[in-house]
Amino acid sequence: MHMLKVLLSRLGQAALVMLVVSAVSFLMFRFVGDPVATMSRENATVEEKAELRRSLGLDQPVVVQYGRFLARTLSGDLGISYRNQRPVTQLIAERLPATLELVIVATVLSLALGIPLGVLCALKPNGIAARLVQALSLVGISTPTFVTGIVLILVFAVSLGWLPSFGRGQVVDLGWWSTGFLTASGLKSLLLPGITLALYQLTLIMRLVRAEMIDVLSSDYIRFAKARGLPSRYIHFRLALRNALMPVITVTGLQIGSLIAFAIVTETVFQWPGMGLLFIQAVSFADIPVMAAYLLFVGLLFVLINTVVDILYAVVDPRLRARSA
Amino acid sequence: MSDLQPPVLAIDGLRVEYPLANGSVFTAVEHASLVIQPGEIHALVGESGAGKTTIGNAVMGLLEKPGRIAAGTIHIGGKPFDPAKGSAEGVVLGRDVGAVFQDPMTSLNPLFTVESQLTETMRAHLKLDRASARARALQLLEAVGIPEPQRRLKAYPHQLSGGQRQRVVIAAALSCDPKLVVADEPTTALDVSVQAQILKLLRDLADERGIGILLVTHNMGVVAQIADRVTIMHRGKVVESGPTVEVLRRPRAPYAKALIGAVPRIDAKLDRFPVLGDEGKGRAAEARAMLRSSAERTGDAVDGAPILSVENLCVEYITSGWLPGSKGHTFRAVDGVSFSVNSGEVFGLVGESGCGKTTIANVVSGLLNPTAGRVTYRGQTVAGEGAIRRIGPLRQAIQMIFQDPYSSLNSRMRIGSILAEPILFYRLASSKAEAEDDVARLIEAVGLEAEAAQRFPHAFSGGQRQRLSIARALGARPRLIVCDEPTSSLDVSVQAQILNLLKDLRDATGLTLLLISHDLAVVRQMCDRVAVMRQGKLVEEAPSETLFTAPQHPYTRELLSLVPTLDRIRGEPQAA
């Protein structure tokens, strides 16, 4: 198969998946509640309600509504939020930086701690430190995110009073991006939600690095490196770690998608003004355009990441490299 | 004159133990002694589990935990080895002792360039800077005979052939001018022609640089070709030791005799391989007789007529370019091959790796579609243009035995279920009980106990697993079995047993075998007719005896001359 063919077929599949996601998100939210009931005054007349229904386009058959939804979505218009009467694209653009910063902090934390801990567990599998880390990682992987979040708030915000328990703190507006990285309170506020979100990821990466590292350490090329008398630090950290990190890169890439999706819980616990919180608020208000847009966005993200990873596999495949050499 | 120098390696009364979890101790090596002088190649021979690799690892201080040196001494270059430190005083692994491992495909790190892997050793031990390490790496690549060394330095391992990789490994082992090289099966994974080159390289290194080489191998032909002295091991003990000619020509210990006898001979055809103990008697023979009667039930007589014919077969692998319409590379793995196999015979297909023999096996067994040409089985086209779908009896008629008995049996299934699968799939038994009887008979026919059905594959050795693979193939009551390198991952004595088994089964059931092998000696012992392949083409086809006594094609002659055999032993005066 030609490379371009692979590319096109992958993109075609991605488009198909997105179509299904849009249909699901559209249909599903037909059933979460009647937005007209929530939006209109309590004593609104039947005529007023019918007028509102017509202005929202809800009086049309479902297929027509879906067609309109699709056409609008493709032109970049995700509709107007029922709740605060603002374009959904604008709402998402406002909330995106908060979520992305949280995800970046969580990813960096999980890599910065997960990789060294994984290496430690692989090198000294029977040491006390490794056993402790292994046991803790079990706790980390099995505790629900909201429990970790609440415990962290209890300890560091309520009892010790070191860190804020909710919100982003002070943010600096850069015009198209609002960041918490530039102020002390912003950075402090990132810490607890960042750790909460990172915990699952961290244990996953640690266990992956450990397994890969153990595998690599028993390989022939590491034995051969030992037989050449190379220093063990060089063998472990320059040779073996590089081999062990290949799958970690893939998994980290794939997990960024789920971090954004799982941020809903963390954002709710910490009242973090990100996309997850936007979604939860939209659910309680039956704000269909926002919910649909969020689902589409997360779907798009997953599809994009998976497509890129698939294409990268084809590029990284050594046989393909060998051919061009 | 070398008397003044201490031997590069002296092992005396070595014992290596592995404490087991239940408190007992497994002794891997017991009372082993050997001495290697500078410039000498000392072969350490034995079958898997004999402890030969353990000795190599002990010398390098690379014993796998919890293995330990329990008794005896090792002197490297006259300096005593300290088991506590895992090295000898003043002897640095990589600088004074070099290592060459078996599989060049896996002993180089795939993510680093040749240059990086060659220079890191020199930079660590000789404290060379980048430029001088690089210059030396170039010299080394030249010394081990790699063409275009300048370009190869920048290459990644996957861009080199197996032989070139092994040369890089040897270059890395030599990079700091060691006095001793431990070479563990250095040519086992290589083709005969590459093997011949690597062996010559090792011999030259010993002769010219005075390096002492501890050569761990199971291949007697290799020993005969380059070793000065040989030590034969069996179950951790040295059974015989001495100059190569003496040991190989006049072995005294019974095991040494059996081991040397089990080596397939290329110079003459024997009826059976001599093996220790007897097999194929009693229950096994009975079981085989019953298999025969079941084979006759299918009403398929052995008539010597062509059963399988391959006509003008071509298989191409197309690798793609980046754009549609751009020409990808086309690799022709099989290029216009024709031959036919008569019923009841053993037809051999030989050639070096990459010659297309396994591709043909895959086409014949229906695992791969040919690009052109066709394969017919008893007149029906089963592969290629106009092939009928292989269903029922046709699929059942052709079965396959694979090379690696470790990965070809499902490790999560009991042997009984594995063997019953083809029987039930082809509805060869009317009830579950009957299938179980069939399974028991199959297991006995391949020389194992019927209770093996209750166990999982990991409970069996490589040879036993290969017997079970054979039993599984027989379970479908095939007429033709395609054997793809059935013994190349087994020890010689086990190989001899498996080959005897295949012969006996052929005699008992009138099976037809298509035997694919790179080992010319095995082919000579097994086959009635042989075809030699080279780069996708068939170069010569002849009755086995004719091919080996009077090869016509130059390539066949070259192949035959390269096989290390026991008729030419180093140091033995050549007969005229």
Boltz contact constraints between the chains, C-beta under 6 A:
constraints:
  - contact:
      token1: [A, 1]
      token2: [B, 320]
      max_distance: 6.0
  - contact:
      token1: [A, 2]
      token2: [B, 320]
      max_distance: 6.0
  - contact:
      token1: [A, 2]
      token2: [B, 324]
      max_distance: 6.0
  - contact:
      token1: [A, 3]
      token2: [B, 322]
      max_distance: 6.0
  - contact:
      token1: [A, 4]
      token2: [B, 323]
      max_distance: 6.0
  - contact:
      token1: [A, 4]
      token2: [B, 324]
      max_distance: 6.0
  - contact:
      token1: [A, 5]
      token2: [B, 324]
      max_distance: 6.0
  - contact:
      token1: [A, 220]
      token2: [B, 101]
      max_distance: 6.0
  - contact:
      token1: [A, 220]
      token2: [B, 106]
      max_distance: 6.0
  - contact:
      token1: [A, 220]
      token2: [B, 107]
      max_distance: 6.0
  - contact:
      token1: [A, 221]
      token2: [B, 107]
      max_distance: 6.0
  - contact:
      token1: [A, 221]
      token2: [B, 108]
      max_distance: 6.0
  - contact:
      token1: [A, 221]
      token2: [B, 109]
      max_distance: 6.0
  - contact:
      token1: [A, 224]
      token2: [B, 101]
      max_distance: 6.0
  - contact:
      token1: [A, 224]
      token2: [B, 107]
      max_distance: 6.0
  - contact:
      token1: [A, 227]
      token2: [B, 60]
      max_distance: 6.0
  - contact:
      token1: [A, 227]
      token2: [B, 99]
      max_distance: 6.0
  - contact:
      token1: [A, 228]
      token2: [B, 94]
      max_distance: 6.0
  - contact:
      token1: [A, 228]
      token2: [B, 121]
      max_distance: 6.0
  - contact:
      token1: [A, 229]
      token2: [B, 92]
      max_distance: 6.0
  - contact:
      token1: [A, 229]
      token2: [B, 93]
      max_distance: 6.0
  - contact:
      token1: [A, 229]
      token2: [B, 94]
      max_distance: 6.0
  - contact:
      token1: [A, 230]
      token2: [B, 124]
      max_distance: 6.0
  - contact:
      token1: [A, 239]
      token2: [B, 109]
      max_distance: 6.0
  - contact:
      token1: [A, 242]
      token2: [B, 111]
      max_distance: 6.0
  - contact:
      token1: [A, 243]
      token2: [B, 111]
      max_distance: 6.0
  - contact:
      token1: [A, 318]
      token2: [B, 158]
      max_distance: 6.0
  - contact:
      token1: [A, 322]
      token2: [B, 158]
      max_distance: 6.0
  - contact:
      token1: [A, 322]
      token2: [B, 159]
      max_distance: 6.0
  - contact:
      token1: [A, 323]
      token2: [B, 319]
      max_distance: 6.0
  - contact:
      token1: [A, 325]
      token2: [B, 159]
      max_distance: 6.0
